[in-house]
Amino acid sequence: MSGKTTKKTAARKTTANEKTATVAKKPAARRVAKKAAKPSKAAARSSDPMSASERIDQKIASLGDWRGERLAEIRKLIHEVDPEVVEDWKWMGTPVWSHDGMYVLANPFKGKVKMTFFHGAQLPDPKKLFNADLKGGKWRAIDLREGDKLDTTALKALLRAAVDYNTTHSVPKSKGSRA
């Protein structure tokens, strides 16, 4: 026995980790095949002839209450401040406005319309319009409830600052439609 190796000690043992790794590879390959066969959501949307501006019109009309009126008012102010604005429809129902990148979106909720500024943390807000609970390093928002008085002068200044920020900084570009 001094110079001989037995088959038991010479054979390499398969560890539990190696067994798991081998088993995990097979389902992953099947998942990739399923994804390739299924058309993407983007492909489905691209066949839809309705433009982003038309979708926003439709959203405003479908609300039929103060939220639709408020969304229309916000949209009008955005176009007054930025005649070159690009309207987009993202995330399955969110109006987004861009100029050299996305700068604001507006979502109607049950009791409010929320305006979210993509780079709001970098914008001056002397009139303290940002009132939503977004305290991160990037986004800021304004919650507008029924009956709230909109300070259009301050909001226009905030919108101008957002457009200025986008034109002077490199931000992701949107592929929306011109309104």
Rosetta blueprint (number, residue, H / E / L):
1 M L
2 S L
3 G L
4 K L
5 T L
6 T L
7 K H
8 K H
9 T H
10 A H
11 A L
12 R L
13 K L
14 T L
15 T L
16 A H
17 N H
18 E H
19 K H
20 T H
21 A H
22 T H
23 V H
24 A H
25 K H
26 K H
27 P H
28 A H
29 A H
30 R H
31 R H
32 V H
33 A H
34 K H
35 K H
36 A H
37 A H
38 K L
39 P L
40 S L
41 K H
42 A H
43 A H
44 A H
45 R H
46 S H
47 S L
48 D L
49 P L
50 M L
51 S L
52 A H
53 S H
54 E H
55 R H
56 I H
57 D H
58 Q H
59 K H
60 I H
61 A H
62 S H
63 L H
64 G L
65 D L
66 W H
67 R H
68 G H
69 E H
70 R H
71 L H
72 A H
73 E H
74 I H
75 R H
76 K H
77 L H
78 I H
79 H H
80 E H
81 V H
82 D L
83 P L
84 E L
85 V L
86 V E
87 E E
88 D E
89 W E
90 K E
91 W L
92 M L
93 G L
94 T E
95 P E
96 V E
97 W E
98 S E
99 H L
100 D L
101 G L
102 M E
103 Y E
104 V E
105 L E
106 A E
107 N E
108 P E
109 F L
110 K L
111 G L
112 K E
113 V E
114 K E
115 M E
116 T E
117 F E
118 F L
119 H L
120 G H
121 A H
122 Q H
123 L L
124 P L
125 D L
126 P L
127 K L
128 K L
129 L L
130 F L
131 N L
132 A L
133 D L
134 L L
135 K L
136 G L
137 G L
138 K L
139 W L
140 R E
141 A E
142 I E
143 D E
144 L E
145 R E
146 E L
147 G L
148 D L
149 K L
150 L L
151 D L
152 T H
153 T H
154 A H
155 L H
156 K H
157 A H
158 L H
159 L H
160 R H
161 A H
162 A H
163 V H
164 D H
165 Y H
166 N H
167 T H
168 T H
169 H L
170 S L
171 V L
172 P L
173 K L
174 S L
175 K L
176 G L
177 S E
178 R E
179 A L
